[in-house]
Amino acid sequence: MFLMLMASSFAQEDVQIGKSANENYRSNGALYDYSDPNGINIKVMVWGYVKYPGQYIVPSSTNANQLLSLAGGPTPDANLDEMKLFRVNADNRQTIIAFNYSDLLSSDPGLGRPIRIPDLKPGDILLVPGSPKWTTKDYLSIILSIISALASIGALIIYGRR
């Protein structure tokens, strides 16, 4: 009864009972299978600044913290203060659960509020935002491009008068 209820409330392609024919694998198509051979598995996605973004098949008891670990963890450019979990509910309404991962890591009991790691549902998308960090090489490249453009314009002006 539970399996029928669970499978009927979500998209059929997002729920899987048992393990697929392949063992734990990582494919080149960004599909990662960590399914439980004896349990209910769900399909979720991880996008953004993680080591292995893509679609994951995981046990239904997996939470956002575990999914982030399966994805290889955040990259150095990730902004863990603005993570979001996108979810489509059974009535086709979209929900966005924003959470600060840094708060989850420093679960201070003195804050007066329970810190809860979001549980995953079938079809959820975990977004780890970020922005690339600028290095000295990046700045040097921009400066040299500007100098080169100015030198070209100067050469055109000087030799164009002749």
NORNORHU-V648996 format. One record per backbone hydrogen bond with DSSP energy under -1.0 kcal/mol. CO is the residue of the C=O (numbers start at 0). NH is the residue of the N-H. Records with the same first field share a line. If there is no record, write none. Layout:
CO: NH  NH
//
This chain:
0: 4
1: 5
2: 6
3: 7
4: 8
10: 13
11: 14
13: 42
15: 40
24: 32
26: 29
29: 54
30: 26
31: 56
35: 38
38: 17
39: 59
40: 15
41: 57
42: 122
43: 55
44: 125
45: 53
46: 127
47: 49
48: 74
53: 45
54: 31
55: 43
56: 33
57: 41
58: 61
61: 119
62: 66
63: 67
64: 68
65: 69
66: 70
67: 72
68: 71
70: 51
72: 50
74: 77
76: 130
78: 81
79: 100
82: 98
83: 126
84: 96
85: 124
86: 94
88: 91
92: 88
94: 86
96: 84
98: 82
99: 103
100: 104
101: 105
105: 107
107: 110
117: 63
120: 123
123: 44
124: 85
125: 46
126: 83
127: 48
128: 78
134: 138
135: 139
136: 140
137: 141
138: 142
139: 143
140: 144
141: 145
142: 146
143: 147
144: 148
145: 149
146: 150
147: 151
148: 152
149: 153
150: 154
151: 155
152: 156
153: 157
154: 158
155: 159
//
